[in-house]
Amino acid sequence: MPSDAHAHPYDLLQVFPQGEEERRALGISCAASAWNLREFEAQEELARQARIDRAAPVLLCFAVHPQLAAAPASRVRPSLEALETLVREGRLAGVGETGFDYYRPDFREAGPFQEELFQTHLELALSGGLPVTLHLRRAMHKAFAHAKALGKLPAVIFHAYPGSFEEGLSLLKQGINAYFSFGTALLLNHKTARAACARLPGERLLLETDAPYQPLRGAAFSRWSDLAAILHGVAALRQENPAALQAQVDANFQRIWPDGLTVNGKR
């Protein structure tokens, strides 16, 4: 079935109430990211209903987004405590999106706290044997700074991969089980992303919508149906058959999350 390596189903439903209906109709399995318990529990219910109906699965991920390091501690602390609880209770398929964001001055000023949060996320992911989804905005160098720790994780998904082809190969050579996820930036002619996507090994590629946050040009938000446009854009870029590329990407997704419809042993 088609796979979306990074999305926010709860947030998508706020702007597109038919979102879950569309996901199921298209049979898209997704890694669903949340940063607070309200979002997580809503997505946990989507996952539960999908298991009951034997629909495409929703794989549950949670993290304190790095941008929140610039927010008051009162907003961050409950989410960090929730992450610790969810890992301990075995309710997660992955930790993410976590990482570093240096896009705005206030984010950069919160750099030390981002570092502290990231260390905590790494430790929790390692304790739970969970893959991590990385958000690195103007912060690709941080992946190399933490390469040793990242190499201990079962998998590392680079959300909206911001690096070059050469950096991707270097990460792999350093022993990181890295997967590089691409979305609508490719269709918006992001040169670095296109150059990397064209040359990285097929067995390391993933596709994502980041729904609703990375819309196609002229759209108000991204949605599940955008995945087909992303697939065909990547296939054209790599000069590959779309069906063959879809099969490869979905196999990669399944390699990271092998439980499929039986995440945490539940149907």
C-alpha positions in Angstrom: 0.0 0.0 0.0 1.2 3.6 -0.5 3.2 5.0 2.4 3.6 8.5 3.8 6.7 8.8 6.0 5.7 12.0 7.8 2.3 13.7 8.3 0.1 15.3 11.0 -3.4 13.7 10.6 -4.9 15.6 13.5 -3.8 18.9 12.2 -5.0 18.0 8.7 -8.5 17.2 10.0 -8.7 20.7 11.4 -8.5 22.2 7.8 -9.8 19.2 5.8 -12.5 17.2 7.7 -12.5 14.6 5.0 -8.9 13.8 5.6 -9.2 10.4 7.2 -11.8 9.4 4.6 -9.4 10.3 1.8 -6.4 8.5 3.5 -8.4 5.3 3.8 -9.8 5.5 0.2 -6.3 5.9 -1.1 -5.0 3.1 1.2 -2.1 5.3 2.5 -0.2 4.0 5.5 1.3 6.9 7.4 3.7 7.8 10.2 1.7 10.3 12.2 3.6 12.9 14.3 2.2 14.6 17.4 3.7 17.0 19.9 1.0 17.1 22.7 -1.4 14.6 24.2 -4.5 16.0 22.6 -3.1 15.4 19.2 -1.6 12.1 20.1 -4.8 10.7 21.6 -6.8 11.8 18.6 -4.3 10.0 16.3 -4.3 7.0 18.6 -8.0 6.7 18.1 -7.5 7.0 14.3 -5.0 4.1 14.6 -7.4 2.1 16.7 -10.3 2.5 14.3 -8.0 1.6 11.4 -7.0 -1.6 13.1 -10.6 -2.5 13.8 -11.6 -1.8 10.1 -8.4 -3.4 8.8 -7.7 -0.1 7.0 -4.2 1.3 6.1 -2.4 1.8 9.4 -1.6 4.9 11.3 1.8 4.6 13.0 2.1 6.7 16.1 5.1 9.1 16.7 5.6 11.7 19.3 8.2 14.4 20.1 8.7 17.9 21.3 9.1 19.8 18.1 12.5 21.7 18.1 10.7 25.0 17.5 9.0 24.7 20.8 12.3 25.2 22.5 11.6 28.9 22.0 8.2 28.7 23.7 7.6 29.1 27.5 8.7 26.1 29.5 5.1 25.6 30.6 4.3 24.5 27.1 7.3 22.2 26.7 7.3 20.3 30.0 3.9 18.5 29.7 4.8 17.2 26.2 8.2 16.0 27.4 6.6 14.2 30.3 4.1 12.7 27.9 6.9 11.4 25.6 8.5 9.7 28.6 5.2 8.0 29.5 4.4 6.9 25.9 7.8 5.4 25.5 7.6 3.6 28.8 4.1 2.3 28.0 5.1 1.0 24.5 2.5 3.1 22.7 4.9 4.6 20.1 6.1 3.4 16.7 8.7 6.2 16.6 10.1 9.3 18.2 9.7 12.4 16.1 9.8 14.9 14.8 12.7 16.0 16.9 16.0 17.8 16.0 17.1 21.3 15.4 15.6 24.4 13.8 17.7 27.5 13.3 15.5 29.3 10.8 14.5 32.2 13.0 16.5 34.3 15.4 14.4 33.1 18.4 14.9 29.5 17.4 18.6 30.1 17.2 18.7 31.7 20.6 17.0 28.6 22.0 19.8 26.4 20.5 21.1 25.2 23.9 17.6 24.1 24.9 17.1 22.4 21.5 20.3 20.5 22.3 19.0 19.5 25.7 15.7 18.3 24.3 17.4 16.4 21.5 19.6 14.5 23.9 16.6 13.5 25.9 14.8 12.4 22.8 17.7 10.3 21.7 18.0 8.6 25.1 14.3 7.8 25.2 14.4 6.4 21.6 17.3 4.2 22.5 15.6 3.0 25.6 12.5 2.0 23.6 14.4 0.7 20.5 12.5 3.2 18.4 13.3 4.9 15.1 13.7 8.7 15.1 12.3 11.2 12.6 14.6 14.2 12.3 13.7 17.8 11.6 16.8 19.7 10.6 16.2 23.2 9.3 19.4 25.1 8.6 21.0 22.6 11.0 22.3 19.7 8.8 25.6 19.9 10.6 23.9 18.7 13.8 23.3 15.2 12.3 27.1 14.8 12.0 27.7 16.2 15.5 25.4 13.4 16.8 26.4 10.7 14.3 27.7 8.3 16.9 24.4 8.3 18.8 22.3 8.2 15.7 24.2 5.1 14.6 22.8 3.2 17.6 19.1 3.8 16.5 17.2 1.2 14.5 16.5 3.8 11.8 16.8 7.5 11.3 14.3 9.2 9.0 15.4 12.6 7.7 12.1 14.4 7.3 12.1 16.8 4.2 15.7 15.9 3.8 17.7 19.2 3.7 21.1 17.9 2.8 23.1 17.1 -0.3 23.7 13.8 -2.0 27.3 13.8 -0.6 26.1 14.4 2.9 23.6 11.6 2.6 26.3 9.1 1.6 28.5 10.3 4.4 25.8 9.7 7.0 25.4 6.1 5.6 29.2 5.6 5.7 29.2 6.6 9.4 26.9 3.7 10.2 23.6 5.5 10.5 20.7 3.5 9.2 19.4 6.6 7.4 16.4 7.1 5.2 15.8 10.3 3.3 12.2 11.5 3.0 11.1 13.9 0.2 7.9 15.8 -0.4 6.5 18.8 -2.2 9.8 20.7 -2.1 10.8 18.6 -5.1 7.8 19.8 -7.1 8.6 23.4 -6.1 12.1 23.1 -7.7 14.1 23.0 -4.5 17.5 22.5 -6.2 19.4 20.8 -3.4 16.5 18.4 -2.6 16.1 17.5 -6.3 19.9 16.9 -6.7 20.0 14.6 -3.7 16.8 12.7 -4.5 18.0 12.0 -8.0 21.1 10.2 -6.8 20.6 8.7 -3.4 20.1 4.9 -3.3 16.6 3.8 -4.0 16.6 1.6 -0.9 17.0 4.7 1.2 14.1 6.8 -0.2 10.8 7.7 1.5 8.0 10.0 0.4 6.0 12.3 2.6 3.2 14.9 2.5 3.9 16.6 5.9 0.2 17.2 5.6 -1.1 19.8 6.1 2.1 21.8 6.3 3.8 21.6 2.8 1.2 22.5 0.2 1.7 22.3 -3.5 1.9 25.7 -5.3 -1.5 27.4 -5.1 -3.0 25.0 -2.5 -3.9 26.0 1.0 -2.6 22.9 2.6 -1.0 19.5 1.7 -3.2 16.4 1.8 -2.9 12.7 1.2 -3.7 12.9 -2.5 -0.6 14.9 -3.0 1.4 11.8 -2.5 0.7 10.7 -6.1 2.1 13.9 -7.5 5.2 13.6 -5.3 5.7 10.0 -6.5 5.5 10.9 -10.1 7.7 13.9 -9.6 10.4 11.7 -8.0 10.0 9.0 -10.6 10.5 11.5 -13.4 13.5 13.0 -11.6 15.1 9.6 -11.2 13.9 8.4 -14.6 12.2 5.4 -13.0 8.9 3.6 -13.4 6.4 5.1 -10.9 5.0 1.7 -10.0 8.5 0.2 -9.4 9.5 3.3 -7.3 6.3 3.0 -5.3 7.1 -0.6 -4.5 10.6 0.3 -3.4 9.5 3.2 -1.2 6.9 1.1 0.4 9.4 -1.7 1.1 11.6 0.9 2.7 8.7 2.1 4.9 7.9 -1.5 5.8 11.6 -2.2 6.7 11.4 0.6 9.3 8.0 -0.4 10.6 7.8 -4.2 10.0 4.7 -4.7 12.2 2.5 -3.0 9.7 -1.1 -3.7 10.8 0.0 -5.2 14.1 1.8 -2.2 15.6 2.6 -3.1 19.3 0.9 -6.4 18.8 -2.6 -4.8 18.5 -5.1 -5.2 15.6 
